[in-house]
Amino acid sequence: MNEQRDNSSQKVVVIGQGYVGLPVAMRAVEVGYQVVGLDLDKAKIDGLQAGKSHIDDITDADVAEALGTGRYAATTDAKDLDQFDIVVVTVPTPLRDGAPDMRFIESAAQAIAPHTRPGSTVILESTTYPGTTEDFFGPIVEEGSGLQAGQDFHLGFSPERIDPGNEVWNFQRTPKVVSGVDQASTEAIQYFYDQLVDQTVATKGTKEAELTKLLENTFRHVNIALVNELAVNSRALGIDFWDVIDAAKSKPFGFMPFYPGPGVGGHCLPIDPTYLSWQFERELGTVSEFVKIANKINESMPAHVAKRVQLGLNDRKKAVNGSRVLVVGVAYKKNSNDARETPATGVIEELLTLGAELRVHDSWVSGYELDDVIHRVDLTAEEVKSADAVVIITDHDDIDYELILANADYVLDSRRRISGPNVEHI
């Protein structure tokens, strides 16, 4: 554990109170900072002000405790940036027409600028392309403040490594990469995060830190695409690829297991590697073939899952058109309420196009984007028995798999959570 310091005189503003920003804010309160959580989503802020959390990793009790200290305030008003000592930007960076959408980062920088003072520390955490901090974000703050980064205020980048639902590697325990536009900025940013996490790792500069995040996610994206492609082709050859993975991972060196699935989801894998490819093409005129291929394979998996359902029903002399299909799980990963970019959406849309009657169960996710075209149900024996096919997309731990196994006529399990004579794996 890092030595506890008196941070009570320091004001920290965290812009964005979602999956990334809220854990940062809560931990900063815990170590003694005065913290303002700024977010433009009024419903989210209203909930936080009432002591209600909207993410998996932070409980209502955590928020209530933070409020109870008198050192946490949730707000939608950018005027509350005034007199900040440290500001952390955790706004989303989606893709728009295949390119990074920088509007949220730009707006955050514009809001920060008039409140930036000599000695302030400005940190970007939003995932983006290498060069963003120094070439895009920083200049906006400089122009609006009249100050010079690295001379008048500290500026740097620290990539988020939040893994929603991970009970082992939470925000505090996960090493934090830090960087600055100069040595003094790096030291100031490292000093701040040393209070929040168990270990910090400094890079040579902000571009190295920005690329670190993209390397981590591209590594996963490419390897998931590899096993997805091998799984599809192995089945065509009559080979049980899951058995292959089990055998391969017995090797104690030179191999790391990745697993096939219905596609990739969340903010990171479907989006972040494309930042890297976009930057390579823009700056170097070079296409990242690995990213291009991985995108193609992983984006094709929801349609493949729907096709497998169609073939499975056909083997049972049923058409998808008019069949009742029960989709189990819509979150992009298990034990999470996060349905951003979830592959379940592609699977459901494909099945609806084929004429299936959809039932969906997910006790974790509320307010799903397709709720107006599907029917949400509890997981009961009656629901399972009435389904012509059950498709497991997300393998939450609270799902009654034995109930599914005992009552389903046909199951396509995209996560290999169960096995049996009525179960197929992708």
SEGU-248793 format. One record per residue (C-alpha): y, x, z; chain. Coordinates in nm, 3 decimals. Each point is the difference from the previous one (the first is absolute). Layout:
N
+---------+---------+---------+------+
|   north |    east |      up | unit |
+---------+---------+---------+------+
|       Y |       X |       Z |    A |
...
+---------+---------+---------+------+
//
This chain:
426
+---------+---------+---------+------+
|   north |    east |      up | unit |
+---------+---------+---------+------+
|   0.000 |   0.000 |   0.000 |    A |
|   0.354 |   0.117 |  -0.071 |    A |
|   0.239 |   0.063 |   0.288 |    A |
|   0.194 |  -0.317 |   0.088 |    A |
|   0.376 |   0.043 |  -0.050 |    A |
|   0.295 |  -0.218 |   0.100 |    A |
|   0.079 |  -0.189 |  -0.321 |    A |
|   0.193 |  -0.285 |   0.160 |    A |
|   0.335 |   0.104 |  -0.144 |    A |
|  -0.131 |   0.010 |  -0.357 |    A |
|   0.023 |  -0.305 |  -0.228 |    A |
|  -0.276 |  -0.033 |  -0.260 |    A |
|   0.019 |  -0.258 |  -0.279 |    A |
|  -0.319 |  -0.080 |  -0.190 |    A |
|   0.073 |  -0.180 |  -0.326 |    A |
|  -0.301 |  -0.216 |  -0.085 |    A |
|  -0.209 |  -0.164 |   0.272 |    A |
|  -0.327 |  -0.035 |  -0.186 |    A |
|  -0.331 |   0.188 |   0.009 |    A |
|   0.178 |   0.337 |  -0.002 |    A |
|   0.328 |  -0.060 |   0.179 |    A |
|  -0.111 |  -0.210 |   0.294 |    A |
|  -0.247 |   0.258 |   0.138 |    A |
|   0.272 |   0.267 |  -0.030 |    A |
|   0.247 |  -0.223 |   0.186 |    A |
|  -0.245 |  -0.091 |   0.276 |    A |
|  -0.100 |   0.361 |   0.059 |    A |
|   0.365 |   0.113 |   0.004 |    A |
|   0.070 |  -0.258 |   0.270 |    A |
|  -0.304 |   0.118 |   0.194 |    A |
|   0.130 |   0.359 |   0.014 |    A |
|   0.343 |  -0.110 |   0.115 |    A |
|   0.225 |  -0.039 |  -0.303 |    A |
|   0.249 |  -0.285 |  -0.044 |    A |
|  -0.146 |  -0.170 |  -0.309 |    A |
|   0.130 |  -0.251 |  -0.252 |    A |
|  -0.253 |  -0.153 |  -0.239 |    A |
|   0.185 |  -0.112 |  -0.313 |    A |
|  -0.159 |  -0.228 |  -0.259 |    A |
|   0.146 |  -0.255 |  -0.241 |    A |
|  -0.293 |  -0.240 |   0.048 |    A |
|   0.148 |  -0.252 |   0.245 |    A |
|  -0.335 |  -0.160 |   0.083 |    A |
|  -0.143 |   0.340 |   0.090 |    A |
|   0.298 |   0.086 |   0.219 |    A |
|  -0.001 |  -0.342 |   0.166 |    A |
|  -0.364 |   0.058 |   0.090 |    A |
|   0.067 |   0.346 |   0.142 |    A |
|   0.293 |  -0.129 |   0.202 |    A |
|  -0.240 |  -0.257 |   0.147 |    A |
|  -0.255 |   0.268 |   0.082 |    A |
|  -0.234 |  -0.078 |  -0.288 |    A |
|  -0.161 |   0.269 |  -0.215 |    A |
|  -0.090 |  -0.059 |  -0.365 |    A |
|  -0.222 |   0.306 |  -0.055 |    A |
|  -0.348 |   0.096 |   0.119 |    A |
|   0.082 |   0.327 |   0.175 |    A |
|   0.274 |  -0.137 |   0.225 |    A |
|  -0.079 |  -0.280 |   0.246 |    A |
|   0.230 |  -0.270 |   0.132 |    A |
|  -0.025 |   0.176 |   0.335 |    A |
|   0.123 |   0.324 |  -0.159 |    A |
|   0.308 |  -0.174 |  -0.139 |    A |
|   0.066 |  -0.185 |   0.326 |    A |
|  -0.025 |   0.326 |   0.193 |    A |
|   0.243 |   0.171 |  -0.236 |    A |
|   0.247 |  -0.286 |   0.034 |    A |
|  -0.044 |   0.011 |   0.376 |    A |
|   0.119 |   0.360 |   0.017 |    A |
|   0.338 |  -0.108 |  -0.136 |    A |
|  -0.029 |   0.286 |  -0.249 |    A |
|  -0.123 |  -0.195 |  -0.302 |    A |
|   0.197 |  -0.244 |  -0.210 |    A |
|  -0.112 |  -0.166 |  -0.323 |    A |
|   0.276 |  -0.093 |  -0.243 |    A |
|   0.086 |  -0.093 |  -0.358 |    A |
|   0.357 |   0.131 |   0.030 |    A |
|   0.070 |   0.337 |  -0.162 |    A |
|   0.304 |   0.036 |   0.228 |    A |
|  -0.249 |   0.088 |   0.273 |    A |
|  -0.042 |   0.336 |  -0.173 |    A |
|   0.330 |   0.100 |   0.155 |    A |
|  -0.009 |   0.311 |   0.218 |    A |
|  -0.361 |   0.086 |  -0.087 |    A |
|  -0.129 |   0.347 |   0.080 |    A |
|  -0.324 |  -0.028 |  -0.199 |    A |
|  -0.086 |  -0.245 |  -0.276 |    A |
|  -0.348 |  -0.043 |  -0.147 |    A |
|  -0.038 |  -0.186 |  -0.331 |    A |
|  -0.334 |  -0.179 |  -0.049 |    A |
|   0.084 |  -0.245 |  -0.277 |    A |
|  -0.253 |  -0.089 |  -0.274 |    A |
|  -0.006 |   0.178 |  -0.336 |    A |
|  -0.183 |  -0.228 |  -0.245 |    A |
|  -0.060 |   0.055 |  -0.369 |    A |
|   0.204 |  -0.182 |  -0.263 |    A |
|  -0.106 |   0.028 |  -0.365 |    A |
|  -0.210 |   0.305 |   0.084 |    A |
|   0.285 |   0.190 |   0.168 |    A |
|   0.100 |   0.039 |   0.366 |    A |
|   0.232 |  -0.278 |   0.113 |    A |
|   0.268 |   0.185 |   0.195 |    A |
|   0.219 |  -0.298 |   0.088 |    A |
|  -0.107 |  -0.017 |   0.365 |    A |
|   0.046 |   0.373 |   0.057 |    A |
|   0.337 |  -0.016 |  -0.176 |    A |
|   0.114 |  -0.293 |   0.215 |    A |
|  -0.112 |   0.177 |   0.317 |    A |
|   0.190 |   0.315 |  -0.094 |    A |
|   0.313 |  -0.203 |  -0.074 |    A |
|  -0.028 |  -0.174 |   0.338 |    A |
|  -0.051 |   0.329 |   0.184 |    A |
|   0.283 |   0.191 |  -0.167 |    A |
|   0.309 |  -0.146 |   0.174 |    A |
|  -0.165 |   0.045 |   0.341 |    A |
|  -0.111 |   0.359 |  -0.053 |    A |
|   0.184 |   0.248 |   0.222 |    A |
|  -0.004 |   0.378 |   0.035 |    A |
|  -0.320 |   0.091 |   0.182 |    A |
|  -0.187 |  -0.318 |  -0.104 |    A |
|  -0.363 |   0.022 |  -0.114 |    A |
|  -0.107 |  -0.208 |  -0.302 |    A |
|  -0.372 |  -0.027 |  -0.074 |    A |
|  -0.171 |  -0.168 |  -0.295 |    A |
|  -0.361 |  -0.114 |   0.054 |    A |
|  -0.040 |  -0.230 |  -0.301 |    A |
|  -0.263 |   0.128 |  -0.242 |    A |
|   0.153 |   0.110 |  -0.327 |    A |
|   0.005 |   0.268 |  -0.270 |    A |
|   0.074 |   0.370 |   0.070 |    A |
|   0.373 |   0.061 |  -0.007 |    A |
|   0.111 |  -0.335 |   0.134 |    A |
|   0.142 |   0.127 |   0.329 |    A |
|   0.214 |   0.276 |  -0.148 |    A |
|   0.084 |  -0.144 |  -0.342 |    A |
|   0.034 |  -0.374 |   0.064 |    A |
|   0.008 |  -0.107 |   0.365 |    A |
|   0.207 |   0.285 |   0.144 |    A |
|   0.281 |  -0.009 |  -0.260 |    A |
|   0.059 |  -0.370 |   0.069 |    A |
|   0.040 |   0.070 |   0.372 |    A |
|   0.227 |   0.295 |  -0.078 |    A |
|   0.223 |  -0.197 |  -0.232 |    A |
|   0.040 |  -0.290 |   0.241 |    A |
|   0.056 |   0.216 |   0.306 |    A |
|   0.205 |   0.282 |  -0.145 |    A |
|  -0.234 |   0.241 |   0.176 |    A |
|  -0.234 |   0.270 |  -0.130 |    A |
|  -0.373 |  -0.011 |   0.074 |    A |
|  -0.119 |   0.319 |   0.165 |    A |
|   0.353 |   0.091 |   0.090 |    A |
|   0.140 |  -0.303 |   0.184 |    A |
|  -0.312 |  -0.207 |   0.064 |    A |
|  -0.376 |   0.052 |  -0.001 |    A |
|  -0.204 |  -0.150 |  -0.284 |    A |
|  -0.371 |   0.002 |  -0.062 |    A |
|  -0.321 |  -0.177 |  -0.090 |    A |
|  -0.306 |  -0.085 |   0.209 |    A |
|  -0.275 |  -0.192 |  -0.183 |    A |
|  -0.155 |  -0.294 |   0.182 |    A |
|  -0.371 |   0.018 |   0.077 |    A |
|  -0.054 |  -0.345 |   0.145 |    A |
|  -0.355 |  -0.131 |  -0.035 |    A |
|   0.012 |  -0.367 |   0.111 |    A |
|  -0.285 |  -0.093 |   0.231 |    A |
|  -0.111 |   0.358 |   0.066 |    A |
|  -0.065 |   0.008 |   0.375 |    A |
|  -0.068 |   0.375 |   0.007 |    A |
|   0.275 |   0.149 |  -0.215 |    A |
|   0.302 |  -0.200 |   0.108 |    A |
|   0.361 |   0.103 |  -0.052 |    A |
|   0.015 |   0.231 |   0.300 |    A |
|  -0.329 |   0.180 |  -0.062 |    A |
|   0.042 |   0.056 |  -0.374 |    A |
|   0.168 |   0.333 |  -0.086 |    A |
|   0.347 |  -0.055 |  -0.147 |    A |
|   0.125 |   0.202 |  -0.297 |    A |
|   0.371 |   0.083 |   0.031 |    A |
|   0.257 |   0.166 |  -0.224 |    A |
|   0.372 |   0.056 |  -0.046 |    A |
|   0.247 |   0.106 |  -0.266 |    A |
|   0.064 |   0.314 |   0.205 |    A |
|  -0.147 |   0.172 |   0.305 |    A |
|   0.233 |  -0.172 |   0.247 |    A |
|  -0.092 |  -0.342 |  -0.143 |    A |
|  -0.371 |   0.080 |   0.022 |    A |
|   0.037 |   0.108 |   0.361 |    A |
|   0.197 |  -0.312 |   0.095 |    A |
|  -0.252 |  -0.232 |  -0.166 |    A |
|  -0.296 |   0.186 |   0.147 |    A |
|   0.162 |  -0.018 |   0.344 |    A |
|   0.029 |  -0.379 |  -0.034 |    A |
|  -0.358 |  -0.058 |  -0.112 |    A |
|  -0.133 |   0.245 |   0.259 |    A |
|   0.102 |  -0.266 |   0.253 |    A |
|  -0.189 |  -0.274 |  -0.185 |    A |
|  -0.329 |   0.155 |  -0.115 |    A |
|  -0.251 |   0.253 |   0.126 |    A |
|   0.039 |   0.244 |  -0.289 |    A |
|   0.256 |   0.069 |  -0.272 |    A |
|  -0.049 |   0.209 |  -0.315 |    A |
|   0.307 |   0.140 |  -0.175 |    A |
|   0.007 |   0.064 |  -0.374 |    A |
|   0.222 |   0.242 |  -0.191 |    A |
|   0.224 |  -0.279 |  -0.129 |    A |
|   0.036 |  -0.370 |  -0.065 |    A |
|  -0.168 |   0.009 |  -0.341 |    A |
|  -0.310 |   0.153 |   0.154 |    A |
|  -0.007 |  -0.275 |   0.264 |    A |
|   0.053 |  -0.270 |  -0.262 |    A |
|  -0.284 |   0.139 |  -0.212 |    A |
|  -0.226 |   0.031 |   0.306 |    A |
|   0.000 |  -0.378 |   0.037 |    A |
|  -0.076 |  -0.053 |  -0.368 |    A |
|  -0.280 |   0.260 |   0.008 |    A |
|  -0.166 |  -0.176 |   0.293 |    A |
|   0.002 |  -0.338 |  -0.170 |    A |
|  -0.083 |   0.127 |  -0.349 |    A |
|  -0.301 |   0.184 |   0.147 |    A |
|  -0.134 |  -0.328 |   0.138 |    A |
|   0.092 |  -0.198 |  -0.311 |    A |
|  -0.179 |   0.236 |  -0.238 |    A |
|  -0.313 |   0.027 |   0.215 |    A |
|  -0.026 |  -0.377 |   0.047 |    A |
|   0.032 |  -0.038 |  -0.377 |    A |
|  -0.279 |   0.254 |  -0.047 |    A |
|  -0.246 |  -0.187 |   0.222 |    A |
|   0.102 |  -0.336 |  -0.147 |    A |
|  -0.077 |   0.122 |  -0.350 |    A |
|  -0.329 |   0.158 |   0.111 |    A |
|  -0.100 |  -0.317 |   0.185 |    A |
|   0.056 |  -0.218 |  -0.307 |    A |
|  -0.186 |   0.234 |  -0.234 |    A |
|  -0.280 |   0.076 |   0.248 |    A |
|  -0.081 |  -0.368 |   0.033 |    A |
|  -0.024 |  -0.026 |  -0.379 |    A |
|  -0.258 |   0.281 |   0.018 |    A |
|  -0.193 |  -0.171 |   0.278 |    A |
|   0.107 |   0.252 |   0.265 |    A |
|   0.101 |  -0.100 |   0.353 |    A |
|   0.325 |   0.195 |   0.031 |    A |
|   0.047 |  -0.089 |   0.366 |    A |
|  -0.330 |   0.177 |   0.067 |    A |
|   0.135 |   0.297 |  -0.195 |    A |
|   0.308 |   0.017 |   0.223 |    A |
|  -0.215 |  -0.019 |   0.314 |    A |
|  -0.206 |   0.292 |  -0.126 |    A |
|   0.300 |   0.205 |  -0.114 |    A |
|   0.190 |  -0.034 |   0.327 |    A |
|  -0.288 |   0.163 |   0.186 |    A |
|   0.131 |   0.329 |  -0.142 |    A |
|   0.203 |   0.162 |   0.281 |    A |
|   0.238 |   0.183 |  -0.234 |    A |
|   0.159 |  -0.043 |  -0.343 |    A |
|  -0.012 |  -0.380 |  -0.005 |    A |
|   0.215 |  -0.278 |   0.144 |    A |
|  -0.126 |  -0.359 |  -0.038 |    A |
|   0.215 |  -0.262 |  -0.170 |    A |
|  -0.128 |  -0.352 |  -0.060 |    A |
|   0.017 |  -0.250 |  -0.286 |    A |
|   0.191 |  -0.321 |   0.051 |    A |
|   0.181 |  -0.289 |  -0.167 |    A |
|   0.306 |   0.213 |  -0.076 |    A |
|   0.278 |   0.163 |   0.201 |    A |
|   0.281 |  -0.164 |   0.190 |    A |
|   0.281 |   0.047 |   0.245 |    A |
|   0.322 |   0.174 |  -0.088 |    A |
|  -0.147 |   0.349 |  -0.036 |    A |
|  -0.286 |   0.022 |  -0.248 |    A |
|   0.102 |  -0.251 |  -0.267 |    A |
|   0.356 |   0.139 |  -0.010 |    A |
|   0.055 |   0.349 |   0.141 |    A |
|  -0.201 |   0.207 |  -0.251 |    A |
|   0.203 |  -0.160 |  -0.278 |    A |
|   0.316 |   0.156 |   0.151 |    A |
|  -0.161 |   0.338 |  -0.058 |    A |
|  -0.101 |  -0.080 |  -0.357 |    A |
|   0.344 |  -0.144 |  -0.073 |    A |
|   0.176 |   0.312 |   0.130 |    A |
|  -0.225 |   0.236 |  -0.195 |    A |
|   0.065 |  -0.193 |  -0.320 |    A |
|   0.374 |  -0.030 |   0.062 |    A |
|   0.060 |   0.362 |   0.096 |    A |
|  -0.273 |   0.185 |  -0.190 |    A |
|  -0.105 |  -0.232 |  -0.280 |    A |
|  -0.354 |   0.027 |   0.139 |    A |
|  -0.227 |  -0.297 |   0.063 |    A |
|  -0.215 |   0.016 |   0.313 |    A |
|  -0.338 |  -0.077 |  -0.152 |    A |
|  -0.174 |  -0.029 |   0.336 |    A |
|   0.245 |  -0.264 |   0.123 |    A |
|  -0.010 |  -0.184 |  -0.331 |    A |
|  -0.380 |  -0.021 |   0.002 |    A |
|  -0.017 |  -0.089 |   0.370 |    A |
|   0.252 |  -0.281 |  -0.050 |    A |
|  -0.201 |  -0.139 |  -0.289 |    A |
|  -0.330 |   0.004 |   0.189 |    A |
|   0.126 |  -0.136 |   0.330 |    A |
|   0.211 |  -0.270 |  -0.167 |    A |
|  -0.310 |  -0.116 |  -0.190 |    A |
|  -0.210 |  -0.057 |   0.313 |    A |
|   0.120 |  -0.353 |   0.092 |    A |
|  -0.095 |  -0.119 |  -0.349 |    A |
|  -0.334 |   0.180 |   0.037 |    A |
|  -0.067 |  -0.180 |   0.329 |    A |
|   0.078 |  -0.336 |  -0.161 |    A |
|  -0.229 |   0.089 |  -0.291 |    A |
|  -0.279 |   0.086 |   0.244 |    A |
|   0.042 |  -0.341 |   0.164 |    A |
|  -0.024 |  -0.160 |  -0.341 |    A |
|  -0.317 |   0.192 |  -0.082 |    A |
|  -0.150 |  -0.073 |   0.341 |    A |
|   0.057 |  -0.372 |  -0.043 |    A |
|  -0.136 |   0.017 |  -0.353 |    A |
|  -0.321 |   0.156 |   0.133 |    A |
|  -0.030 |  -0.309 |   0.218 |    A |
|   0.059 |  -0.228 |  -0.300 |    A |
|   0.352 |  -0.094 |   0.109 |    A |
|   0.333 |   0.032 |  -0.173 |    A |
|   0.307 |   0.137 |   0.176 |    A |
|   0.192 |  -0.299 |  -0.135 |    A |
|  -0.036 |  -0.265 |   0.268 |    A |
|  -0.186 |   0.219 |   0.248 |    A |
|   0.130 |   0.033 |   0.354 |    A |
|   0.071 |   0.361 |   0.092 |    A |
|   0.075 |   0.103 |   0.357 |    A |
|   0.211 |   0.316 |   0.016 |    A |
|  -0.028 |   0.177 |   0.336 |    A |
|   0.299 |   0.221 |   0.082 |    A |
|   0.329 |   0.041 |  -0.184 |    A |
|   0.157 |   0.289 |   0.193 |    A |
|  -0.002 |   0.327 |  -0.192 |    A |
|  -0.195 |   0.170 |   0.282 |    A |
|  -0.211 |  -0.116 |   0.290 |    A |
|   0.142 |  -0.094 |   0.340 |    A |
|   0.350 |  -0.029 |  -0.142 |    A |
|   0.231 |  -0.290 |  -0.083 |    A |
|   0.153 |   0.197 |  -0.288 |    A |
|  -0.057 |  -0.164 |  -0.338 |    A |
|   0.251 |   0.206 |  -0.200 |    A |
|  -0.139 |   0.082 |  -0.345 |    A |
|  -0.342 |  -0.119 |   0.115 |    A |
|  -0.277 |   0.006 |  -0.262 |    A |
|  -0.104 |  -0.345 |   0.130 |    A |
|   0.289 |  -0.149 |  -0.197 |    A |
|  -0.136 |   0.132 |  -0.329 |    A |
|  -0.351 |  -0.121 |   0.082 |    A |
|   0.124 |  -0.349 |   0.091 |    A |
|   0.221 |  -0.028 |  -0.306 |    A |
|  -0.287 |   0.103 |  -0.229 |    A |
|  -0.235 |  -0.254 |   0.160 |    A |
|   0.261 |  -0.276 |  -0.025 |    A |
|   0.045 |   0.081 |  -0.368 |    A |
|  -0.377 |  -0.036 |  -0.044 |    A |
|   0.019 |  -0.346 |   0.158 |    A |
|  -0.143 |   0.069 |   0.344 |    A |
|   0.083 |  -0.221 |   0.298 |    A |
|   0.132 |   0.247 |   0.259 |    A |
|  -0.039 |  -0.002 |   0.375 |    A |
|   0.147 |   0.293 |   0.196 |    A |
|  -0.058 |   0.120 |   0.355 |    A |
|   0.203 |   0.267 |   0.177 |    A |
|   0.087 |  -0.036 |   0.368 |    A |
|   0.231 |   0.302 |  -0.014 |    A |
|   0.233 |  -0.090 |  -0.288 |    A |
|   0.245 |  -0.289 |   0.018 |    A |
|   0.244 |  -0.104 |  -0.270 |    A |
|  -0.207 |   0.138 |  -0.287 |    A |
|   0.176 |  -0.001 |  -0.338 |    A |
|  -0.264 |  -0.221 |  -0.166 |    A |
|  -0.019 |  -0.262 |   0.274 |    A |
|   0.143 |  -0.262 |  -0.236 |    A |
|  -0.294 |   0.029 |  -0.242 |    A |
|  -0.290 |   0.059 |   0.239 |    A |
|  -0.149 |  -0.179 |   0.297 |    A |
|  -0.010 |   0.192 |   0.329 |    A |
|  -0.305 |  -0.071 |   0.215 |    A |
|  -0.171 |   0.108 |   0.320 |    A |
|  -0.324 |   0.192 |  -0.039 |    A |
|  -0.267 |  -0.252 |   0.092 |    A |
|  -0.363 |  -0.049 |  -0.094 |    A |
|   0.099 |  -0.313 |  -0.192 |    A |
|   0.261 |   0.188 |  -0.207 |    A |
|  -0.244 |   0.277 |  -0.080 |    A |
|  -0.279 |  -0.241 |  -0.092 |    A |
|   0.229 |  -0.199 |  -0.230 |    A |
|   0.109 |   0.310 |  -0.191 |    A |
|  -0.175 |   0.093 |  -0.323 |    A |
|   0.112 |   0.358 |   0.060 |    A |
|   0.146 |   0.192 |   0.294 |    A |
|   0.210 |   0.305 |  -0.086 |    A |
|   0.079 |   0.248 |   0.277 |    A |
|   0.323 |   0.176 |  -0.088 |    A |
|   0.118 |   0.119 |   0.343 |    A |
|  -0.253 |   0.091 |   0.266 |    A |
|   0.186 |  -0.091 |   0.319 |    A |
|  -0.204 |   0.070 |   0.312 |    A |
|   0.047 |  -0.355 |   0.131 |    A |
|  -0.184 |  -0.159 |  -0.294 |    A |
|  -0.336 |  -0.156 |   0.086 |    A |
|  -0.212 |   0.183 |  -0.256 |    A |
|  -0.326 |  -0.134 |   0.139 |    A |
|   0.129 |  -0.353 |  -0.062 |    A |
|   0.074 |   0.092 |  -0.362 |    A |
|  -0.336 |   0.166 |  -0.047 |    A |
|  -0.188 |  -0.294 |   0.149 |    A |
|   0.179 |  -0.278 |  -0.191 |    A |
|   0.119 |   0.136 |  -0.334 |    A |
|  -0.187 |  -0.056 |  -0.322 |    A |
|   0.164 |   0.298 |  -0.169 |    A |
|   0.227 |   0.273 |   0.139 |    A |
|   0.189 |   0.270 |  -0.186 |    A |
|   0.095 |   0.250 |   0.270 |    A |
|   0.258 |   0.243 |  -0.136 |    A |
|  -0.003 |   0.205 |   0.323 |    A |
|  -0.377 |   0.025 |   0.068 |    A |
|   0.038 |  -0.156 |   0.341 |    A |
|  -0.324 |  -0.197 |  -0.023 |    A |
|  -0.325 |   0.026 |  -0.191 |    A |
|  -0.272 |  -0.251 |  -0.081 |    A |
|  -0.186 |  -0.175 |  -0.279 |    A |
|   0.300 |  -0.226 |  -0.068 |    A |
|   0.253 |   0.287 |   0.001 |    A |
|   0.127 |   0.220 |  -0.283 |    A |
|   0.232 |   0.300 |   0.029 |    A |
|   0.247 |   0.122 |  -0.258 |    A |
+---------+---------+---------+------+
//
